[in-house]
């Protein structure tokens, strides 16, 4: 089973979903913007991505630039910030079993297939 953490309003996220569908894969879609995302889920995704929390932040977001840029937070603090503000999370995140990738560009997803 492949899962995509997806924001339907994001061009990159839509491209990732389209890439999977063009490969004949209908993934489980998690609209984490609408549904929310827990700190525990974020920790699990980070482990599968093999990344640190700060690497998951979308630094081009206006909220990041106006409220967070230049500040130092612990990993747990970044996770809480992302759980409270899911639009700050890089997307799409595509998961298969114990591995995950960012689907930007969509060709990165091929590593899971």
N, CA, C and O atoms as a MOPAC input file, in Angstrom:
PM7 MOZYME 1SCF
protein

 N      0.85000 1    -1.20000 1     0.00000 1
 C      0.00000 1     0.00000 1     0.00000 1
 C      0.87800 1     1.24000 1     0.00000 1
 O      1.81900 1     1.35200 1     0.78600 1
 N      0.56500 1     2.14600 1    -0.87200 1
 C      1.25300 1     3.43000 1    -0.95000 1
 C      0.30400 1     4.50500 1    -0.44300 1
 O     -0.87400 1     4.54000 1    -0.80000 1
 N      0.84600 1     5.37900 1     0.39600 1
 C      0.09100 1     6.49500 1     0.95300 1
 C      0.74500 1     7.79100 1     0.52400 1
 O      1.97100 1     7.90100 1     0.51400 1
 N     -0.06800 1     8.77300 1     0.16900 1
 C      0.45300 1    10.09300 1    -0.17000 1
 C     -0.15800 1    11.11300 1     0.79200 1
 O     -1.37700 1    11.20700 1     0.93100 1
 N      0.70400 1    11.86100 1     1.44100 1
 C      0.27600 1    12.98800 1     2.26900 1
 C      0.19300 1    14.16200 1     1.31500 1
 O      1.20200 1    14.65300 1     0.81000 1
 N     -1.03500 1    14.60100 1     1.08100 1
 C     -1.36600 1    15.41200 1    -0.08100 1
 C     -2.10400 1    16.68000 1     0.30700 1
 O     -2.96600 1    16.67700 1     1.18700 1
 N     -1.74600 1    17.76400 1    -0.36900 1
 C     -2.49000 1    19.02000 1    -0.27100 1
 C     -3.03100 1    19.29500 1    -1.66400 1
 O     -2.26100 1    19.66200 1    -2.55200 1
 N     -4.33600 1    19.12800 1    -1.88700 1
 C     -4.88400 1    19.27400 1    -3.23200 1
 C     -4.74400 1    20.68600 1    -3.80900 1
 O     -4.92300 1    20.87500 1    -5.01300 1
 N     -4.43100 1    21.66800 1    -2.97900 1
 C     -4.26100 1    23.03500 1    -3.47800 1
 C     -2.83000 1    23.30300 1    -3.93000 1
 O     -2.53900 1    24.37900 1    -4.45200 1
 N     -1.93400 1    22.33700 1    -3.73600 1
 C     -0.52000 1    22.51500 1    -4.05800 1
 C     -0.19500 1    21.86100 1    -5.40400 1
 O     -0.47500 1    20.68200 1    -5.61800 1
 N      0.38900 1    22.63300 1    -6.28800 1
 C      0.75400 1    22.14600 1    -7.62300 1
 C      1.71300 1    20.95100 1    -7.53200 1
 O      1.54300 1    19.97000 1    -8.25600 1
 N      2.70800 1    21.02600 1    -6.65900 1
 C      3.68900 1    19.94100 1    -6.52500 1
 C      3.03000 1    18.67100 1    -5.99400 1
 O      3.35200 1    17.56300 1    -6.42400 1
 N      2.11200 1    18.84600 1    -5.06300 1
 C      1.41100 1    17.70100 1    -4.50200 1
 C      0.51000 1    17.05600 1    -5.55700 1
 O      0.45700 1    15.83000 1    -5.66100 1
 N     -0.18700 1    17.86100 1    -6.32400 1
 C     -1.03200 1    17.31800 1    -7.40200 1
 C     -0.18200 1    16.57800 1    -8.42700 1
 O     -0.60100 1    15.54800 1    -8.95400 1
 N      1.01100 1    17.09800 1    -8.71300 1
 C      1.90600 1    16.43900 1    -9.67500 1
 C      2.35600 1    15.08300 1    -9.14200 1
 O      2.46900 1    14.12200 1    -9.90400 1
 N      2.61200 1    14.99900 1    -7.84000 1
 C      2.99900 1    13.72200 1    -7.23800 1
 C      1.88700 1    12.69400 1    -7.32300 1
 O      2.13300 1    11.53200 1    -7.64600 1
 N      0.66900 1    13.11600 1    -7.03600 1
 C     -0.47700 1    12.21600 1    -7.12800 1
 C     -0.69100 1    11.76800 1    -8.56900 1
 O     -0.95500 1    10.59200 1    -8.82000 1
 N     -0.58200 1    12.67700 1    -9.49900 1
 C     -0.73900 1    12.34400 1   -10.91200 1
 C      0.33200 1    11.33700 1   -11.34900 1
 O      0.04200 1    10.41000 1   -12.10500 1
 N      1.56400 1    11.51900 1   -10.87300 1
 C      2.65000 1    10.59900 1   -11.20300 1
 C      2.28000 1     9.17800 1   -10.77300 1
 O      2.44300 1     8.23000 1   -11.54200 1
 N      1.78600 1     9.03600 1    -9.55200 1
 C      1.38300 1     7.71400 1    -9.06700 1
 C      0.25500 1     7.14100 1    -9.91700 1
 O      0.29500 1     5.97400 1   -10.30500 1
 N     -0.74600 1     7.96200 1   -10.20300 1
 C     -1.88900 1     7.49000 1   -10.98200 1
 C     -1.47500 1     7.08800 1   -12.38800 1
 O     -2.01300 1     6.12600 1   -12.93700 1
 N     -0.52900 1     7.80800 1   -12.98000 1
 C     -0.04000 1     7.45100 1   -14.31800 1
 C      0.70700 1     6.12400 1   -14.30200 1
 O      0.81900 1     5.46100 1   -15.33300 1
 N      1.21900 1     5.73400 1   -13.13600 1
 C      1.89600 1     4.44200 1   -12.98400 1
 C      0.89700 1     3.33900 1   -12.63600 1
 O      1.28600 1     2.20000 1   -12.37600 1
 N     -0.39600 1     3.68600 1   -12.63200 1
 C     -1.43300 1     2.70400 1   -12.33200 1
 C     -1.63900 1     2.46300 1   -10.84400 1
 O     -2.22700 1     1.45500 1   -10.45400 1
 N     -1.16400 1     3.37200 1   -10.02000 1
 C     -1.26600 1     3.22500 1    -8.56400 1
 C     -2.32700 1     4.18100 1    -8.03800 1
 O     -2.29200 1     5.38000 1    -8.31300 1
 N     -3.26100 1     3.63900 1    -7.28600 1
 C     -4.25900 1     4.46500 1    -6.59700 1
 C     -3.89600 1     4.46000 1    -5.11400 1
 O     -4.27900 1     3.55000 1    -4.37900 1
 N     -3.16300 1     5.46900 1    -4.68400 1
 C     -2.68700 1     5.47000 1    -3.29700 1
 C     -3.78200 1     5.85600 1    -2.31300 1
 O     -4.81200 1     6.42100 1    -2.68000 1
 N     -3.52500 1     5.53600 1    -1.06900 1
 C     -4.35000 1     6.08500 1     0.00200 1
 C     -3.96500 1     7.55700 1     0.09600 1
 O     -2.78300 1     7.88100 1     0.21300 1
 N     -4.94900 1     8.44800 1     0.04700 1
 C     -4.68600 1     9.88900 1     0.07400 1
 C     -5.02100 1    10.43500 1     1.45300 1
 O     -6.13600 1    10.27400 1     1.95000 1
 N     -4.03100 1    11.08400 1     2.06100 1
 C     -4.23700 1    11.74000 1     3.34700 1
 C     -4.14600 1    13.24300 1     3.09900 1
 O     -3.07200 1    13.77600 1     2.82200 1
 N     -5.28700 1    13.91200 1     3.20400 1
 C     -5.32200 1    15.36900 1     3.07300 1
 C     -5.01500 1    15.94400 1     4.45300 1
 O     -5.92000 1    16.29300 1     5.21000 1
 N     -3.72800 1    16.03700 1     4.76400 1
 C     -3.30700 1    16.43300 1     6.10900 1
 C     -3.62900 1    17.89800 1     6.41500 1
 O     -3.64200 1    18.28900 1     7.58300 1
 N     -3.88600 1    18.70200 1     5.40300 1
 C     -4.28700 1    20.08800 1     5.64000 1
 C     -5.70000 1    20.09800 1     6.23400 1
 O     -5.96800 1    20.79900 1     7.21000 1
 N     -6.58700 1    19.32200 1     5.64100 1
 C     -7.98000 1    19.26800 1     6.08500 1
 C     -8.14500 1    18.40200 1     7.33700 1
 O     -8.85400 1    18.76900 1     8.27500 1
 N     -7.47300 1    17.24100 1     7.33100 1
 C     -7.64800 1    16.26900 1     8.41100 1
 C     -6.77300 1    16.54900 1     9.62200 1
 O     -7.06200 1    16.08100 1    10.72300 1
 N     -5.70000 1    17.31400 1     9.42200 1
 C     -4.71900 1    17.52100 1    10.47700 1
 C     -3.70300 1    16.39100 1    10.48600 1
 O     -3.87400 1    15.37500 1     9.81200 1
 N     -2.64800 1    16.58500 1    11.25700 1
 C     -1.59600 1    15.58100 1    11.35300 1
 C     -1.01900 1    15.64600 1    12.76100 1
 O     -0.76100 1    16.72700 1    13.29000 1
 N     -0.82300 1    14.49200 1    13.35000 1
 C     -0.35200 1    14.45100 1    14.73300 1
 C      1.17500 1    14.51500 1    14.80100 1
 O      1.87600 1    14.24300 1    13.82600 1
 N      1.65400 1    14.87800 1    15.97000 1
 C      3.09800 1    14.88300 1    16.20800 1
 C      3.66200 1    13.47400 1    16.04100 1
 O      4.76300 1    13.30600 1    15.51700 1
 N      2.91900 1    12.46500 1    16.47900 1
 C      3.37900 1    11.08300 1    16.35500 1
 C      3.51400 1    10.68100 1    14.89200 1
 O      4.48000 1    10.02000 1    14.51100 1
 N      2.54800 1    11.08100 1    14.07500 1
 C      2.62200 1    10.77500 1    12.64200 1
 C      3.81300 1    11.48500 1    12.01400 1
 O      4.52700 1    10.90000 1    11.19900 1
 N      4.03000 1    12.73300 1    12.38600 1
 C      5.17600 1    13.47400 1    11.85300 1
 C      6.49200 1    12.79700 1    12.23800 1
 O      7.39500 1    12.68800 1    11.40900 1
 N      6.60600 1    12.34900 1    13.47200 1
 C      7.83000 1    11.64800 1    13.90200 1
 C      8.03900 1    10.38400 1    13.08200 1
 O      9.16200 1    10.08100 1    12.67800 1
 N      6.95700 1     9.64500 1    12.83500 1
 C      7.04100 1     8.43000 1    12.03700 1
 C      7.47600 1     8.75100 1    10.60000 1
 O      8.32700 1     8.06500 1    10.03400 1
 N      6.88600 1     9.79300 1    10.02500 1
 C      7.26700 1    10.19200 1     8.66600 1
 C      8.72700 1    10.62000 1     8.60400 1
 O      9.43700 1    10.26800 1     7.66200 1
 N      9.17300 1    11.36600 1     9.58700 1
 C     10.57100 1    11.80300 1     9.61200 1
 C     11.51800 1    10.61300 1     9.68100 1
 O     12.55900 1    10.60700 1     9.02500 1
 N     11.16300 1     9.60900 1    10.46900 1
 C     11.98800 1     8.41100 1    10.55900 1
 C     12.05100 1     7.72000 1     9.19500 1
 O     13.12100 1     7.30400 1     8.75200 1
 N     10.89400 1     7.60100 1     8.53300 1
 C     10.85600 1     6.93400 1     7.22700 1
 C     11.56600 1     7.74400 1     6.14400 1
 O     12.11600 1     7.17600 1     5.20000 1
 N     11.55300 1     9.06900 1     6.28200 1
 C     12.25800 1     9.94400 1     5.34600 1
 C     13.75500 1    10.00900 1     5.64300 1
 O     14.55600 1    10.38400 1     4.78700 1
 N     14.11800 1     9.63600 1     6.87800 1
 C     15.49300 1     9.78100 1     7.36300 1
 C     15.92500 1    11.24700 1     7.32800 1
 O     17.00400 1    11.58600 1     6.84200 1
 N     15.04800 1    12.10700 1     7.86200 1
 C     15.27800 1    13.55500 1     7.87500 1
 C     15.07000 1    14.10600 1     9.27500 1
 O     14.44500 1    13.47500 1    10.12700 1
 N     15.60800 1    15.29400 1     9.49000 1
 C     15.39400 1    16.03400 1    10.72800 1
 C     14.16800 1    16.93200 1    10.55900 1
 O     13.83200 1    17.30900 1     9.43700 1
 N     13.49500 1    17.27700 1    11.66200 1
 C     12.28200 1    18.10300 1    11.54800 1
 C     12.46800 1    19.39500 1    10.76300 1
 O     11.60700 1    19.75500 1     9.96000 1
 N     13.56200 1    20.09000 1    10.97700 1
 C     13.76600 1    21.36800 1    10.29100 1
 C     13.83000 1    21.19200 1     8.77000 1
 O     13.53000 1    22.12400 1     8.02400 1
 N     14.22000 1    19.99800 1     8.31100 1
 C     14.30100 1    19.73000 1     6.87400 1
 C     12.91700 1    19.59000 1     6.23600 1
 O     12.78600 1    19.63800 1     5.01300 1
 N     11.89300 1    19.41600 1     7.06500 1
 C     10.53800 1    19.21100 1     6.57500 1
 C      9.77800 1    20.53200 1     6.42100 1
 O      8.63900 1    20.54200 1     5.95400 1
 N     10.40000 1    21.63700 1     6.81000 1
 C      9.73400 1    22.93900 1     6.81700 1
 C      9.79000 1    23.59300 1     5.43700 1
 O     10.83600 1    23.61800 1     4.78900 1
 N      8.66700 1    24.11000 1     5.00900 1
 C      8.58500 1    24.88200 1     3.75900 1
 C      8.95500 1    26.33200 1     4.08600 1
 O      8.12500 1    27.10600 1     4.56300 1
 N     10.19000 1    26.67500 1     3.82600 1
 C     10.70700 1    27.99500 1     4.20600 1
 C     10.18600 1    29.12400 1     3.32600 1
 O     10.39100 1    30.29300 1     3.65100 1
 N      9.52400 1    28.80800 1     2.22800 1
 C      8.97500 1    29.85600 1     1.36500 1
 C      7.58300 1    30.30800 1     1.80100 1
 O      7.05500 1    31.28200 1     1.26500 1
 N      6.98400 1    29.60900 1     2.76800 1
 C      5.65700 1    29.98400 1     3.26600 1
 C      5.70900 1    31.32700 1     3.99400 1
 O      6.65600 1    31.61500 1     4.72400 1
 N      4.68500 1    32.13400 1     3.78400 1
 C      4.61300 1    33.45400 1     4.42700 1
 C      4.65400 1    33.34400 1     5.94500 1
 O      5.31400 1    34.15000 1     6.60200 1
 N      3.95800 1    32.35600 1     6.51600 1
 C      3.96200 1    32.18300 1     7.97200 1
 C      5.36700 1    31.89000 1     8.49200 1
 O      5.76000 1    32.37900 1     9.55100 1
 N      6.11700 1    31.09300 1     7.74200 1
 C      7.49200 1    30.81600 1     8.14800 1
 C      8.29700 1    32.11300 1     8.14000 1
 O      8.97600 1    32.44100 1     9.11300 1
 N      8.21400 1    32.83700 1     7.04000 1
 C      9.00500 1    34.06000 1     6.89500 1
 C      8.65800 1    35.09800 1     7.95700 1
 O      9.54600 1    35.77600 1     8.47400 1
 N      7.37200 1    35.22800 1     8.28600 1
 C      6.95500 1    36.27800 1     9.21200 1
 C      7.07200 1    35.88700 1    10.68400 1
 O      7.23300 1    36.75900 1    11.53800 1
 N      6.99400 1    34.58400 1    10.99800 1
 C      6.94100 1    34.18600 1    12.40200 1
 C      8.09400 1    33.31000 1    12.87200 1
 O      8.40100 1    33.28200 1    14.06400 1
 N      8.74500 1    32.58500 1    11.94300 1
 C      9.68500 1    31.54600 1    12.36700 1
 C     11.10800 1    31.72600 1    11.87000 1
 O     12.04500 1    31.22300 1    12.48900 1
 N     11.28500 1    32.42400 1    10.78200 1
 C     12.60100 1    32.56500 1    10.16000 1
 C     13.60400 1    33.14400 1    11.15700 1
 O     13.33500 1    34.12600 1    11.84800 1
 N     14.76100 1    32.50300 1    11.20200 1
 C     15.83900 1    32.98800 1    12.06100 1
 C     15.75100 1    32.53700 1    13.50200 1
 O     16.63900 1    32.84000 1    14.29900 1
 N     14.70200 1    31.82100 1    13.85100 1
 C     14.54900 1    31.34600 1    15.22100 1
 C     15.05000 1    29.90900 1    15.32700 1
 O     14.95400 1    29.13000 1    14.37900 1
 N     15.58000 1    29.58000 1    16.48700 1
 C     16.07600 1    28.22700 1    16.72800 1
 C     15.08200 1    27.46500 1    17.58500 1
 O     14.72200 1    27.90200 1    18.67900 1
 N     14.64600 1    26.33500 1    17.08300 1
 C     13.72200 1    25.47100 1    17.80400 1
 C     14.32900 1    24.08100 1    17.88900 1
 O     15.12900 1    23.69300 1    17.03900 1
 N     13.95000 1    23.33800 1    18.90900 1
 C     14.35900 1    21.94000 1    19.00400 1
 C     13.55700 1    21.13400 1    17.98500 1
 O     12.58400 1    21.62900 1    17.41600 1
 N     13.97100 1    19.89700 1    17.76300 1
 C     13.22600 1    19.03200 1    16.85900 1
 C     11.78300 1    18.84800 1    17.30200 1
 O     10.86700 1    18.90000 1    16.48100 1
 N     11.57700 1    18.63400 1    18.60200 1
 C     10.21200 1    18.46000 1    19.10300 1
 C      9.38900 1    19.73300 1    18.93300 1
 O      8.19200 1    19.66400 1    18.65500 1
 N     10.02000 1    20.89200 1    19.09800 1
 C      9.30000 1    22.15300 1    18.88800 1
 C      8.89200 1    22.31400 1    17.42500 1
 O      7.77800 1    22.75200 1    17.14100 1
 N      9.79300 1    21.96000 1    16.48400 1
 C      9.45100 1    22.02300 1    15.05900 1
 C      8.28600 1    21.08900 1    14.75200 1
 O      7.38700 1    21.44100 1    13.98800 1
 N      8.30300 1    19.89800 1    15.34900 1
 C      7.22300 1    18.93500 1    15.11200 1
 C      5.89700 1    19.51200 1    15.59500 1
 O      4.88800 1    19.39500 1    14.90000 1
 N      5.88100 1    20.12600 1    16.75700 1
 C      4.64800 1    20.75000 1    17.26700 1
 C      4.20500 1    21.87900 1    16.35200 1
 O      3.01400 1    22.02000 1    16.07400 1
 N      5.14800 1    22.68300 1    15.88200 1
 C      4.82200 1    23.78300 1    14.96800 1
 C      4.16800 1    23.23600 1    13.69500 1
 O      3.17600 1    23.78300 1    13.21500 1
 N      4.73200 1    22.15400 1    13.15500 1
 C      4.15600 1    21.56600 1    11.94300 1
 C      2.78800 1    20.95100 1    12.20800 1
 O      1.88500 1    21.07300 1    11.38000 1
 N      2.62500 1    20.29500 1    13.34700 1
 C      1.32000 1    19.70600 1    13.67700 1
 C      0.26100 1    20.79700 1    13.80300 1
 O     -0.89100 1    20.60300 1    13.41300 1
 N      0.65900 1    21.94900 1    14.35100 1
 C     -0.27400 1    23.06600 1    14.52000 1
 C     -0.48600 1    23.86600 1    13.23300 1
 O     -1.50400 1    24.54000 1    13.07900 1
 N      0.48100 1    23.79000 1    12.30600 1
 C      0.46000 1    24.56400 1    11.05800 1
 C      0.86500 1    23.65900 1     9.90000 1
 O      1.95600 1    23.82300 1     9.35400 1
 N      0.01600 1    22.70800 1     9.51000 1
 C      0.42600 1    21.70500 1     8.52000 1
 C      0.82200 1    22.26900 1     7.15400 1
 O      1.50800 1    21.59100 1     6.39000 1
 N      0.40600 1    23.48400 1     6.83700 1
 C      0.81200 1    24.02000 1     5.53100 1
 C      2.32100 1    24.27400 1     5.46900 1
 O      2.86000 1    24.51000 1     4.38800 1
 N      3.00600 1    24.22700 1     6.60900 1
 C      4.45600 1    24.40400 1     6.63700 1
 C      5.21300 1    23.13300 1     6.24300 1
 O      6.43400 1    23.17000 1     6.08700 1
 N      4.50800 1    22.01500 1     6.07900 1
 C      5.15300 1    20.73100 1     5.78500 1
 C      5.41800 1    20.59700 1     4.29100 1
 O      4.53700 1    20.83700 1     3.46500 1
 N      6.66300 1    20.20400 1     3.95400 1
 C      6.99400 1    19.93600 1     2.54800 1
 C      6.09000 1    18.83100 1     2.03300 1
 O      5.72900 1    17.91300 1     2.76900 1
 N      5.73400 1    18.92800 1     0.77800 1
 C      4.80300 1    17.97500 1     0.19300 1
 C      5.09700 1    17.75100 1    -1.27900 1
 O      5.78300 1    18.54500 1    -1.92400 1
 N      4.56900 1    16.66100 1    -1.79200 1
 C      3.88100 1    15.58300 1    -1.11000 1
 C      4.86800 1    14.61500 1    -0.46100 1
 O      6.02100 1    14.51600 1    -0.88100 1
 N      4.41500 1    13.91900 1     0.54400 1
 C      5.19700 1    12.84700 1     1.14600 1
 C      4.52800 1    11.54800 1     0.73100 1
 O      3.32800 1    11.35900 1     0.93300 1
 N      5.31300 1    10.66300 1     0.15200 1
 C      4.79200 1     9.38500 1    -0.33600 1
 C      5.44700 1     8.27800 1     0.48700 1
 O      6.66900 1     8.23900 1     0.63300 1
 N      4.61600 1     7.37800 1     1.02200 1
 C      5.08600 1     6.33800 1     1.93400 1
 C      4.73600 1     4.96400 1     1.39000 1
 O      3.63800 1     4.72500 1     0.88900 1
 N      5.70600 1     4.07600 1     1.50700 1
 C      5.47600 1     2.66200 1     1.20900 1
 C      6.21000 1     1.86400 1     2.27300 1
 O      7.43800 1     1.89700 1     2.35800 1
 N      5.45200 1     1.15800 1     3.07200 1
 C      5.98500 1     0.35100 1     4.16700 1
 C      6.83500 1     1.21800 1     5.09800 1
 O      6.31100 1     2.13600 1     5.72900 1
 N      8.13600 1     0.94100 1     5.19200 1
 C      8.98500 1     1.65900 1     6.14000 1
 C      9.87100 1     2.71200 1     5.48900 1
 O     10.87900 1     3.12700 1     6.05900 1
 N      9.49000 1     3.13800 1     4.30000 1
 C     10.27400 1     4.13800 1     3.59300 1
 C      9.35200 1     5.22300 1     3.05500 1
 O      8.20400 1     4.96500 1     2.69500 1
 N      9.88300 1     6.44500 1     3.00900 1
 C      9.11300 1     7.56300 1     2.46800 1
 C     10.03800 1     8.47000 1     1.66800 1
 O     11.24800 1     8.49800 1     1.89200 1
 N      9.45400 1     9.20800 1     0.73400 1
 C     10.19000 1    10.20300 1    -0.05100 1
 C      9.31000 1    11.43200 1    -0.22200 1
 O      8.08400 1    11.36400 1    -0.14000 1
 N      9.97400 1    12.55600 1    -0.46200 1
 C      9.24400 1    13.74100 1    -0.90600 1
 C      9.06700 1    13.60500 1    -2.39900 1
 O     10.02100 1    13.28700 1    -3.10900 1
 N      7.88900 1    13.83400 1    -2.87900 1
 C      7.59700 1    13.68500 1    -4.30300 1
 C      7.81100 1    14.96200 1    -5.07800 1
 O      6.99300 1    15.31700 1    -5.92700 1
 N      8.89300 1    15.65600 1    -4.80000 1
 C      9.21700 1    16.89400 1    -5.50600 1
 C     10.68400 1    16.86000 1    -5.90100 1
 O     11.56100 1    17.04600 1    -5.05800 1
 N     10.95300 1    16.62300 1    -7.17700 1
 C     10.02600 1    16.44100 1    -8.28900 1
 C      9.36200 1    15.06100 1    -8.21700 1
 O      9.83400 1    14.18200 1    -7.49500 1
 N      8.28700 1    14.87400 1    -8.95200 1
 C      7.53900 1    13.60800 1    -8.87100 1
 C      8.38900 1    12.36700 1    -9.15400 1
 O      8.09200 1    11.28600 1    -8.64600 1
 N      9.42500 1    12.51300 1    -9.94700 1
 C     10.27400 1    11.36400 1   -10.28100 1
 C     10.94300 1    10.75500 1    -9.05100 1
 O     11.36700 1     9.60000 1    -9.08900 1
 N     11.04300 1    11.51600 1    -7.96200 1
 C     11.60200 1    10.98800 1    -6.71500 1
 C     10.78000 1     9.81200 1    -6.18000 1
 O     11.29800 1     8.95600 1    -5.46300 1
 N      9.51000 1     9.78100 1    -6.53400 1
 C      8.61800 1     8.72100 1    -6.07300 1
 C      9.04300 1     7.36500 1    -6.62400 1
 O      8.77200 1     6.33400 1    -6.00900 1
 N      9.70000 1     7.35700 1    -7.76400 1
 C     10.10700 1     6.11400 1    -8.41000 1
 C     10.94000 1     5.23400 1    -7.45800 1
 O     10.91100 1     4.00800 1    -7.57100 1
 N     11.66900 1     5.84300 1    -6.53800 1
 C     12.48800 1     5.08200 1    -5.58700 1
 C     11.66300 1     4.13900 1    -4.72200 1
 O     12.19900 1     3.17300 1    -4.17800 1
 N     10.37000 1     4.40400 1    -4.58900 1
 C      9.48800 1     3.54700 1    -3.78300 1
 C      8.79700 1     2.46300 1    -4.58800 1
 O      8.25100 1     1.51800 1    -4.01800 1
 N      8.81500 1     2.58900 1    -5.90100 1
 C      8.02900 1     1.67600 1    -6.75300 1
 C      8.79500 1     0.43500 1    -7.13600 1
 O      8.26800 1    -0.42100 1    -7.84600 1

